[in-house]
Amino acid sequence: MSLFKARDWWSTVLGEKEEFDQGCLCVADVDNSCNGEDKIVVGSYTGYLRIFSPHPVKAGDGAQAEDLLLEVHLRDPILQVEVGKFVSGTELLHLAVLHPRKLCVYSVSGTLGNVEHGNQHQIKLMYEHNLQRVACNMTYGSFGGVKGRDLICIQSMDGMLMLFEQESYAFGRFLPGFLLPGPLTYSSRTDSFITVSSCRQVESYKYQVLAFATDADKRQDTEQQKLGSGKRLVVDWTLNIGEQALDICIVSFNQLASSVFVLGERNFFCLKDNGQIRFMKKLDCNPSCFLPYSSVSEGAVNTLIGNHNNMLHIYQDVTLKWATQLPRVPVAVKVGCLQGLKGVIVSLSDNGHLQCSYLGTDPSLFQAPKVDSREINYEELDVEMKELQKIIRDVNTSSGPLPLPEKEDFLSIFATVSSTLDSVSQATISEAGTEAVPSVTVKVMIQSRLALQKTKLSIYVESPLATTCDHFIFESLEPESLKTISLSVFLKGNYLPSELEGSAMASYSMPTGIPRVVQCKFRLPLKLICLPYQPSKTAGHKLTIDTNKPPISLLSLFPGFANQCDDDQVNVLGFRFITGSRVTLLASKTSQRYRIQSEQFEDLWLITKELTLRLQEHFEKQGVKDFTCSFSGCIPLQEYFDLIDQHFELRLNGEKVEELLCERAVQFRAIERRLLTRFKDKTPAPLQHLDTLLDGTYKQVIALADAAEENHSNLLQSFTRLKSATHLVIMLIGLWQKLSADQTAILEAAFLPLQQDSQELGWEETVDAAVAHLLKTCLSKSSKEQALNLTSQLNIPKDTSRLKKHITLLCDRLAKGGRLCLSTDTAAQQTIVMPGGCATIPELDPEERTGEQDSSGMFPNHGHLAVQTLKPESSPPAAFLE
């Protein structure tokens, strides 16, 4: 047993599944017994009222049958119980029970029986008040300095103070600026009510001010209240404590001094009568309840504070005097005199655990056993010490914070894509035309080597592709067990994705708590978004891919698209995407070239990538290791720049629409306020066409919101097309300059930094900063360029001219021998060749610099960057159609 646990004197559990709060507990001599012993009164939210008088035979005993004096069901929820002089004509104590819509005052009396268990207690209703408003809490006291009786003040949920002079209703007043009810108490020394408002201010109202203020039943509007009769309710003093209050209490030292104690969410305040702070204490844990009471020391106050760590702290002013542990979190705590034992701490939890305890310690009765004496082998100890020191050195010299026993993952994940489309499409909602949208099944298998809990699996595909389900949670995985899940992928939008790759990612936690993530990728089939179609001889955009091997029959490369091909056109294939666009693929019979042509520039990307991948797979199966692709034509920058301009224009349109929408929303709210003022005015006044203006503004707001939504949808489509074109340009630059995989990855990181586009951080400014960084580091021509610093803030540019210039300059530097690398060491670049062929750019002579400026993008031995758009009526060369 812990040394500082609360000593259990008596405890019990109240009912089943009942709820309690801080107002549900009261300790007082409610039955006016002759010995003056306190009783424990407990009310619950389910309406049960219980009165206990504990009689434990020895400390720690549970409740006996005779300990429960009374249990009655009052039907209505009990918000608060208090004991005081609430009945006129007598100074005996009575019980006040507060319900949401009713206040009841009872007398509790006992009748002696002839045997030990024959004592009976009953309650008698003295009077009740039906409330017009929903009650929150109450306080009582000798309001106005009355003698020999207590008056009751109830605070409603809408901020009204209702005062009752015992059997009669006195008056009601609304608190100014009220929003939510707070704790309420009464100070008899200053004759004032003290509460904490939702503005996080402690506020004090004099009883006399409340009595002479305007009646709440006749309350007028704010404008009328300034001109009407009666006094306004004015606060006596306020103090901003900066946090919400849980409870408030008054403790009087004597007739000349008292203190206001406020329990906040993080601090504990002690205030003087005039609202000045006497002291405050910052609490280490979130408090749940408190009880201040006078200390035996002169001028000091002891405070019991319970917190959510099951602890009860006892403070003397700001000094922590004792800390004890309770079995549960207390929501209410009281101190009483039970069975002649003074200072018994009574605590109540929110689920009905009632405990009477006292402070103290339990001595430890444990004695360490005697250790048998044995001889020490110092040689074995030296060997063990050396082994331990070696383990410590290995840990300190390891690269990571903790040594990993092995690098392989404890969770394996595999994904397989079905070779055929689903016989019944699983596409739920699709915008891709009117015809049926196919779907393909993807099976993901997950296998664990350890017992894992709460493993999460996520499936990601490029938009507008979608899955039937993309999140899975495995509550438990047994060792060496294999879990398989199936899902379908389909095209949801009316435009093409930029990639036909997907990924499956599983996140889990090791038994030691270390989080880990494993990932696998899968490739979706082309026929998911594409159908065979009649080849077209005319196209607006064409690309030619050169290879170093003889051309392969397109029927063997694309067997799923061979059913529409004629026997005499085995070197021509036509593709039609589900979205409607068409692409034609041609293979030359006499040269080692392939041509891809389409009406849309971005549509060339998926077929071009699929062609290169299938060519590489074909020659790898044949055992050919030196197969390469190249591109010697013109880099189509102009078509690429057109897509950039379209995307940027949609971003500018989005900003304009958002600004107009904000202006109309401000105008709409202003008109609403004007109309509300007119409607609240008791003197009818013409609306001056404000209703017509409100209706017109509302229609404008709806139209602008629809325009913003449509522009956002167009922006998503434009960004996806821009990503496809970017992938194509990066591929062509890599084939054109024969870039390595590392250099291509640098280009992809610079041109594709964002997965999603937004108004705050867009593609244009991000790519411009990345390309400018490459031009000033690995592609720089002098040390002065490397010394230039980039701006740290990215803003949307005015136009795209700077970005186009940087992209053109990047291709220019690559054409003249520049290579991409991530090193920024200028001296190293000038003297050595970086790994992966990352050589430096030699300095140019003045004549060469002049020639560079006048070259207009001409690159020797590498083609040029001038864009040549073929006319639609132009036909493929004869070499492709022979």
N, C-alpha and C positions, 0 to 999 in steps of 0.2 A: 504494500500500500504506500502511495506517495506520502511524503512528509507533509505536504501542504494541501492535501485534499480537505474539503469541508467535512466536518464530523457530522455524520447523519444521525439526527435525533428522532425523526419521524418522517415518513413519506407515504405517499399513496398515488394512485393513478385515477384520474377522473374520467369516467365514461369510456366510450370507444369512438374514435374518429371525430372528436370534438375539437374546436379551435378556441383559442384564448388570446387576449392581448393585454396591454399594460393597464387598462381600466377595469379589468375583470377581477382584480384581487383587492381585498380590503381586510385589515386586521383591526378589530375594535371590540369593545364589550357591548355587542349588539343587543344582547338580551337583558342588559342592566342587572347583572348578577350581583349578589351581595359581596362576593370576594373581589369583584372588579377584574377578573381575569379576561384576557382578550380571547376572541373567537376568530376563526378564519372564515371569511365570506368569499365565495368564488361564484362568479356567473360566467356562462359560456355563450358563444354565438348561436348555439342550438337552442337556447332558452332555458337551460337547467340552472337552478339556483341551489347551491349547497352551502351548509354551515358546518364547520368542523370545530371540535374541541379535543385536541390530541391528548391521550393518556397513555403514553408508552410505559410498559413495565420496565424496560431497560432501553438504553440508547441504541438506535438503529432498528427498533421494531417497526413493522408495517402497521397499517391502519387496522383497528379493530372495529367491530360492528357498532360499538357504543360511541366511537369517536365521531361518527356522522350524526349530528344533531338533527339535521333537516335536509331533505332533498325534495324539490318541487319543480315541476315543469311549467314555466310561464308562457310557453308557446312562442312568444316573440323573442328575437335575438336580444341578448343583454349586452349593451355597449359599455356600461360603467356601473359600479356599485359604490356607494358612499354611506357613511354612518354619521349622523349629526342630530341636532335638535330641530327637527323639521315639522313638528306638530305644535300648534298654538295651544296655550294653556298648560303646558307641561314642559319640563326641562329634561325629560327622559330621552334617551337616544333612540332614534328610529332609523330604519334602513330605506335609502332611496335607490331605486333601480331605474336606470335610463334605458328605454327602448328606442328604436328609430322613430316611432311616431307617438310615443307615450312616455310619461313620467309617472311612476308609481311610488308611493311611500307606504311602507309596511311597519307594523310593530311586531317584534319577535318576543315571544314569551314561552316559558317552560313550566311544565307541571310535574311535580314530584310523584313518582310511582311508589308502590309498596315494596317492590323488589329492586335489585340493582339495575336491571335492564328495563325498568318500567318508566324511566323519565321520558317525557314527551315534550316536543317543541312544535309550535305552530306559528304561522304568520297570519296577520290580519291586515287587510287593506284599509288604510286610514283615508286616503284620498288619491286621486289620480288626475293628471292633466293630459288631455289629448292635444298633440302638437300639430300645428298647421304646416310645419316644415320638417324636413328630415333632420334629425339631431346628429351631432358628431361627438360632442363631449360636454361635460358640465363641471362646475366648481360651486363651492358653497362658502358661506361665511356670514359674519354680522355686517351686512351691507348698510352703509349709512350710520354705523355706530350703534345699532340696536343692541339691547342687552337681553340675554337669556334665550335667544332663539337664533336659528340660522336660516338665511335665505338662499335660494338656488338660482344660479345663472346657467342657462343652456346655450351652447353655440351651435347653430344650424350649419348645414353643408353649404348654404349660399351666403354665409357671413352675417347672420342676424343673431344678436344677443337677446335672449328671452329671459326676463327676470320674473321670478315667482316669489311672492310673499306668503310662503307656506300654502294654505289652501286656495289662494287667489292669485290670478295673473296680474302682474304690475304693469309692465310695459315691454316693448321691444325696440331695439335700435340696430341699424345696419352699420357695420364697420366700413369706413371709407377705403376705397381702393382695394376691395377684397377680391381675391381670386380663389384661394384654397384655404380650408380651415387649418389652424395650427393648435398647438397645446395652449391651454388656458388655465390661469390660476388667479387667486384673489389675495391681495395684501391688506390685512386688517389695519396695519399701522398707518398706511397712506390712504386707505379706503379707495383702492383703485384696482382695476382688472389689468392683468399683464398677459400678453399673448405674443406670438411670433408669426408675422405675416408671411405671405408667399414671396414678398420682396426681400426676405432674409433679414428682417428688421425686428428687434424687440420693441414692442409698442405698449405704452401704458395709458389707460383711459380712466379718468376720475369718475367715481360713481355719481357725484353731483352733476358732472357734465353730461353723463348718460341720461340722468333723470330729467334734465331740463332741455335736452336736445329735441329736434323734431321727431315726432312719433314715426316709427317705421311703417305703421299701417297707413299713414297719410303722407308718405315720402313722395316728393315730387322730383322731377328731373333736375339735373345739375344746373341748368340755366335758370330754372324757376326757383331753385333752392336759394340762389343768391339774392333774389328779390322777395321771397316769401317770408312768412312770419316764423318764429321759433329760432332757437339757436342751433348752429351747425355743430356737429360732433367733431371736436378738436382733440387731437392726441396730446397728452401731457408731455411725454418725452419719447424719443426713439433712439435706438442704437443699432447700427448695422454690424451684424456678426459675420456676414459673408457666407453663411451656410444654413441649411435647413435645420430646424430643431426637432429633437425627438420627444423631449419632455421639459417641463418648467416647474419649479417648486420654490416656495418661500420658507425661509428659516429665520426665526426671531431669536436674537440673543436675550433681549429684554424689551421693555417698552420703549426704549430710546433708539434701538438699532435693529435692523433686519437686513437680510440679504436675499437677492434674487438669483437663483441658480438655474442655469440653462444648459441642457445637454445637447450639443450639436452632433453632427455626423463625424467630426474629426477632433473637436475641441470641447472643453468643459469650461464654462464661464461662471464667474461670480460677480454680480453687479450690486451696486449700492441702491438705495431707494430712489435716487434721482437719475439712475441710468448710467452712472459712471462705472467703469470696470474696476472692481476691487482686485481681482486676479483672474488669470486664465491658465489652463493646462492643456497642452497638446497630447492627445491620446495615441498610444501606439497601435491599438486595435479598434475595429469598428464597434462602438458601444451598442447595447440593446436596451438597457434600462438603467435607472439610477435612483438613489434615495439619499438626500442630505439630511443630517440631524445634528443637533447641538452636541459638542464634545464636552468631556469633563474638564478640558483645559479652558481657561478663561478666554473668551473672544475667538475660539477656534471652532471649526465645523468639520465633522467627519462626513464622508460621502462614500456610499457603496455604489460602485459602477460595474455592471455586468457587461460582458462583451461576447462577440460571436465565436470566441475561442474557448468557450466553456469556463471562463475565468471570472472571478469576482475580486475586484481591487478595492481596497479600503484606503482612502486618502484622508489626510488631515491637512486641510487647505490644499496645497499643491504637492505635499510630500506623501509618497507612497509608503504606507505603514505596514500593509499586509496584502498578500495575494494568495487566494485559495482557489482550488479547482472544483467546479461543479460538474455533476454528471451530464447536464444538458444546458443548452443556451437559455438563460432566463429572459422572459419578456416583461416580468413584473417582480419587484422585490420590496418587501416590507420588513419592519422590525417590531416585535411585540413581546409581551410578557405572557408566557404559557406555563401553567402548572408551577407558578412561583419562580420559574427560570427567566430572568430578565435578559433582554438582548438576543432573543432567538431570531435568526434570519429565516424569513419565509420567502421562498422563491417559487415561481410558476413558469413553466415552459409553454410554448405555443400549442403543444399537443396534449396538455393536461397533466404533466408530471408535477405534483405538488410536493415540496420538500421543506422540512424544518431542520435547520442545521445550526451549528455553532462553530466558532473558530478554535483551532488548537492544532496539536501535532500528535502523530502516532510514533512512538519510539520504534526503532528497527530492532527486531528480535533475532535477526540473522547473525550467526557467528561463523566466521570462516573456519573450515576444518583445518586441523593440523596437517602440515605437509611432511610426508615421510622424508627423512634425511637420506640423501644418496650422494655418491661421489660424482663429481663433475668431470667429464671427459673433455679436456680443453682442446685436444686435437680435432675431435668431431665438431666442436663449436667453431674452430678456425675454418674448417672446410665449409661448413654451412654459411659462415659469414662471407667468405669469398664468393660463393655462389650467389648470395643475395646482392652483393656489391656488383657482380657482373650483370645481373638482371637490371639493376638500377642504372648502370652505365648504358646498357643497350636501350633502355627507355629514353634516357636523356639525349642520346645521339640519334634517335629515330627522327624522321622528317615530320611526322604528324604528331598531334598531341597524344594519341593513343596508338600503340602498335596493333596493327590489324593482323590476325593470324594468317589470313589468306586473302588474296585480292578478288577471288571469284565471288559472285553474289550468292546469297542463300535463297534467292527467289529467281526462277527462270520463267521467261515469258516468250511465247512463240505465236505468230499470226500466220494463217494461211488463207488465201483468197480462192474462192471456188473458180474453176476453169469455165464454168457455164453460168449464164445469167439465171436468175430465179424464174421458175416456170410461172409462178404467180407473183407479180410485182408487189413488193412491200412498201412502195412509195406511198406515204400517208398524204402529205400535202406538197404539191409541186406546182410551180408556175411556168414550167418549161413547155409551153405550147399546149395544144389540145390532144395530141396523141399520147399513147401510154408511155410512161417513163419506166425504163427497166431498173432493176435493182440486182445487186450481187451480194452473196453471203460471204461474210468474213468470220472465221472461227479463230478465237483467241484462247490459247491453252496456257495455264499458269500452274507451275509446280514449285513446291517449297521443300526445302531440306530441313526446315525447323518448324516448330509449332508457332504460328503467327496469328495475331488477333487484329481485327479491323483493317484488313488490307483493302486498299482502294484502287480500282482499275478505271482509267479514263481513256477514251478513244477520241482521237482528233483527226479530222479530215478538213481539207481546204474548202472554204466557202466558195460557191453555194452548194457544195456537196453536203449531205446530211446523213445521219444514222438513225436507225429506229430507236436506239438507246446508246448513250455515250458515257454513262457512269454506272459502275457496279461496285458493290461493297461485299466483301467476304468476311463474315463475322469471325470465322476461325478456319485456319488451314492446318490440316494434319501433316506431319512429316511424310515426304515421298508420295503425297496424294496429288492427283492431277484433276484440275478443274477446267472445264471447257464451257465457254459461252459463245453464243452465235448471235450475230447481228447483221443487218442489211444496210448497204450504202446505196444512195440514190441521189439524183440531181434535183435539188429543191428549187433553185432560182432559174431565171430565164436568161442566164449568161453562163459562160464557160469558166471553170476553175483554172487557176494558174498552175496547179500541180495535180497529178493523179497519184500522189503518195499520201499515205496515212501513217499514223503512229499510235501505238498502244503503250501506255505508261502506267506502271504499278508503283504505288508508294506504300511503304510499310515501316514498322519500327522493330528494331532488333530487341531481343529480350533484355538487353542492357539499356534500352531507351534511345539508342542512336537511330535517327531516321535515315532511310535509304530509298533510292528510286531506281527502278530498272525500266528500260525502254526498248521497244523493237519497232521496226518500220515495215510496212507492207505496201505493195504496188497494186493499184487498181487497174483493171483491164480497160483498154481503149474503147471497146464496144459498149461500155457502160454509158458513154456520152456520145457515141459516134455510130453511124450506120453506113453501109456501102451505098454508093450512089454513082450515077453516070459521070465519067470524067468530063471536065470542061477544058476547052482549048484556050479560052480567054480568061485573063485574070489581071488584077491591078497591081499585085505585089508578088514578086518571085524571088526565090533564093536558090542558089546552086551550091551543093556540098560536094567537094572533091574527096576521093579516096585513093588509096594506093593499091587496091585490089580490084579485080574484074567485077563488074556489076552482078548483083544477085537478082534472081527472079523475084519480083514483088509478090507473086503468089505464094512463094515459100516463106517470105518474110511476114506477110499478113494473110495467113490462111483463113482467118475468120471473115475476111472481106473479099474472098475470091469468087463467091457465087454470082456476083453481078458482072464479072469480067468476061469479056469475049476471048475466044482462043487466040485471035489475032492481035489482041492488045494486052499481052501478058506483062508489058513494061509500063503500063499505065493503070493507076488505081484512083478511084474517086471516093471521097469521104463526105458525108453530110452529118454535121453535128445536130443534136436534138434541138438546139436553139435556132437552127435554120441555116447557118452559114455553111459554105462548102469549101473543100480543099482538094486539090488534085496533086498526086505524086507521080513523077515520071522518072524512069531509069533509062539511061543512055545505053544503046547497044554497042556503040563503037568506042566510047570513052568511059572513064571510071567516075562518072558523075551522076548525081541525083538532083532533081529539081522539085521544089515544093512551091505551089502557087495558090493564091487565094485572093478574094476580094477585100478581106480585112487583114491588116498587117499582124495584129495580135493573134489571129487564128493560126498562123504558121507555126507557133511555138510548140504546141502539143504534138503535132505530126512530126516536126523536125526532131524533137527530143525522142519520140518513139522510134523514128527511123534510125538514129544513131545508136540507141540502146539495143535495138534488135540486130543491127549490123555487128555490133561488138559481141553480142551473145552468139550469133551465128558463127563468126570466125573463131571464137573461143572454143566452141564445140568441135570445130575443124582442127584445132590445135595450132592455129596461126596466132603468133604472139606479137607480130610487128604491124598489125593493122592500125591505121591512123586515118582520121578525117581532117580535112582542112577546108578553109574558106578563103578564096582569092578575089572575091568580088568587092562591091562597094558596101561599106557599113551603112545601113539605112537609117541615118541619124534624123533625116527630115521627118520621116514617118513617126519615128520615136518622139521627136519634139512636138508633133501635132497631138499625140496622146497626152503628153505632159501639159500642153496648153489647155486641152479639154478638161483634164483633171483640176488644174489650177483655177480655171474659170468657174467650175462648180464650187470650189472652196470659197471663192469670192462671193458667189451668189448666196451661199449659205450664210456668210457673215452679214450680208445685206438683209436677208430675210430675218435673221435673228435680231438685228438692230430694230427693224420695223416692228417685229413682234413684241419686243420689249417696250417700245414706245406706245403701241396700242394697248398693251397690258396695263401700263401706268395710267393711260387715259381712261381705260375701263374702270380701274379701281377708284380714280378720282370722281368719275360720274356716279359710281355706286355710293361713295361717301356723301355726295351732294343729295342724291335721292333719299338716302337714309335719314339725313338731317331734315329734309322736307317732310318725310313720312312721320317722324317722331315729333315734329312740331304740332302742338295742340291747336294752333291757329291755322286753319287751312290756307294754303297759298298755292298759286299756279305753279305747275312743274316747269314751265318755260321750255317745253320740248326736250327736257332731259331724258324722258323715256324713249323718244325717237332717236336721240343721240346715243343712248345706251344700246339700243337694238342695232343700230348701224355699226357701232364699234364692236359689238359682239360678233357680227357677221365678218368684219374685217379680221378679228382675231382668229376665228375658225378658218378663214381662207388662208391666212398667213401660216397657221399651224399645218394645214394640209400642204401648202407649198414647201414648208420646211421639211416635212416628212418625205415628200416626193423628191426634193433635192438631196436629202440624205440617202435615199435609195439609189438615186442616180450616181451619187458620189461613191457608194460602195461598188457599184458595177464598174465605174470608171477606174477605181483603184485596182480592181481585179484585172481589168484589161491592161492597165499600166504595168502591173506585176508580170503579166505574161509577156508583154513586149520587152520588159527589162531582162527577164530570163533569156529571151531570144537574143538580145543585143550582147549580153554577157557571153553567151555561148559562141556567137559569131566572132567576138573579139578574142576569145580563147582559141578558137580554131584558126583565126587570122594570124595571131602572133605566137601560136603554139605555146600557150601558157601552161605551166604546171598546175597540179591540183591545188597547191598552196596559194598560188597567185590568183587562181580562179575563185578560191574561197575569200580572198581579200576583196576582190571585185564584188562578190555577192554580199559581203558584209557592208560595203560602202553603198551599194545601190539598192539593197533590200534590208534596211535596218528595222523596218516596222512591220508587224503583222497586221495591225489595224491603223487606219488613218483617222485623225481627229482634227478639230479646228485649233486646239491648243498646240499640238505638235504634229505638223504635217510632213508629208514625204518630201516636198521641195526643199524646205530649209534644212532638213536632216541630211538629205543626200548632198546638198550643196556644201555643208560643213564637212562631210566625210571626204568628198572629192577634193575640196580645197586642202584638206589635211594631207591627202596623198600627194597633191601637187607641191606642197611645201616641205615634204619630207623625202620619201623615197624617189619621187619623180622631179625633185627640184633640180634647177640648173646651176645654182650658186648658193653659197652660204648665206647670202643676204635673204634669199627666199625662206630658208629654214629659220632664220631669226624672227620672222613675222609671226605674231601670235594671233590665233583665231579668237573671235569673240565668244564669251562664255554663255551668252543668252541667244536663244534661237527664236526669231520672230518670223511671222509670215512675210515674205518679200512683196514688193510692189508688183513685180513681174518676174518672168522666168528667163530673162535675157542673161543674167549672170550665171544661172545654172547651165544654160545651153553653152555658154562660152567655156565654162569649166569642163563640161563633158567633152566638147570638141578638143580642148587643149589636152585633156587626158589621153584621148586617142592619138593626138599629134605626138605626145611624148612617148607613148608606147611604140608608135611607128618608127621613131628615130632611135630605138635601142633601149628605151627605159624599161625597167623591170620593177615589179611590185615586191615590197618586203615591209616588215613591221619594224625594222631597226631604224633608230633615229641618230645613230652615231655617224656623224658626217665624215670624220677622219677615216673610220673603218670602211665606209662606202667608197671613198676615193682611192683606197689602196688595195682592197681585196674584193673578191666576188662573193656575195652573200650566198648561203646555201639555197639550192633550188634555182640556180641561174639568176639570182637577184643582183645583177650587175649595176654599176652606176652609170649615169649619163655624163658623157664627156662635155667639157665646156665648149661652147661654140665661139668661132671667130666672129668679128663684127660683120664680115661679109655673109657668113652663114646665118647670122641672126637676121640680117636684112632679107636674105632669101627665105628664111622661115616665115617672116611676116608677109611676104608677097607670094607665098606658095599656094595660098587659098586651099590648104588641106591636101596638097599633093605629097604622097609619100613614095620615095623610090623603092622599087622592088617589093612594095607591099600594097599596091593599089592605092586608091584615094578615098576620101570621105565624102566626096560629092555624091548627092543622092540622085539616083536615076530611077524615076518611077515609070514603069512600062505602061503603055496605054492599054486599055481593055481590049481593043481590037487586034493588038499584036498577038501573034501565034508563037508557040514554042519553036525553037530551032529544029531543023530537020534531023539533027543528030539524036534528038529525044524521041522523034516519031518514026524513025526508020523501022 
